[in-house]
Amino acid sequence: MLPRIEKAHFEAREAFGLPTRVPRDERGVACHICVNECRIPEGGRGFCGLRTSRDGRLIGATVGRGNVSWYYDPLPTNCVADWVCPGGTGAGYPDFAYRPGPEYGYKNLAVFYQACSFDCLFCQNWHYRAQAKSEAWVSPSQLAAQVDERTSCICYFGGDPTPQLPHSIRASQMALERNKGRILRICWETNGSMHPALLKRMAEISLSSGGCIKFDLKAWREELNIALCGVSNRRTMENFRLLSKYIERRPSPPFLVASTLLVPGYVEVEEVSKIARFISSLSRDIPYSLLAFHPQFLMSDLPTTSKRQAQECLEAAKGEGLKRVRIGNIHLLRD
């Protein structure tokens, strides 16, 4: 089975000119931003595709330039946390929301980072891979300038923001400084594989601004996470546990939100039950969204999630004691 898994991940990356394995050159330049802990050889490229080694130093994406695109989403929007966040519900009004209900008339600045620390074979946004080696860099100042008077939140996603967290942190600081005295929430949607030191900086920004951090918990079993995503989920689970310690500092709106994609044949009741048990052991109040799967990328031959699978997973998650669980993307569910 392992050779087949390795072959699938090789093909998923080789077609886009991305490194097919995490570089481990003992004499290479170390990058510590994410769980992969790349050691990049001279002239080589890191797993995310954003950084190369030249003359003993890393060049490419930095705190001062990012590989990123963006667009505006009218609120309430189709966000993983829209059912509990200020933009979708008015939670935290008046401190963190402009209205006591959905923020109609306002918008979200959706920031797409065009790289990832994982290699998900079912990636829903796999097209970013074609841009991962692009050098159309954007500065934090340029990104922060996209916030206008009707922007009430920024959400970083991708790909994944993890490989470029120093950039998004700097952009957030600039945006908040330029918009002092009004509501501007900062949120991240991520696989949770970043260095804990960066995660703590993210947490402080989201906490103070009324934003949330959304972790996509792909699987419970490490071997399944490696099979589907090419990378261990140990750092993800450790980081989720770390973030749970911040919850009491701001009970409303919810600070930490979890989600899991229900991949038929792979992520079903057993996985969801164990993930939910883990979440519940940290706090029964953490919102958990179960997302319907749509066939994409190298797993385009699978069916969409069935209504039966979704309902069984919902009941399993609730059975583990979680108070706030829901099924997302219900329009994708098949009979």
Secondary structure, 3 states (H helix, E strand, C coil): CHHHHHHHHHHHHHCCCCCCCCCECCCCEECCCECCCCEECECCECCCCCEEEECCEEEECECCEECEEEEEEECCCCCCCCCCCHHHHCCCCCCCCCCCCCCCCCEEEEEEECCCCCCCCCCCCHHHHHHCCCCCCECHHHHHCCCCCCEEEEEEEECCCHHHHHHHHHHHHHHHHHCCCCCCEEEEEECCCECHHHHHHHHHHHHHHCCCEEEECCCCCHHHHHHHHCCCCHHHHHHHHHHHCCHHHCCCCCCEEEEEEECCCCCCHHHHHHHHHHHHHHCCCCCEEEEECCCCHHHCCCCCCEHHHHHHHHHHHHHCCCCCEEEECHHHCEC
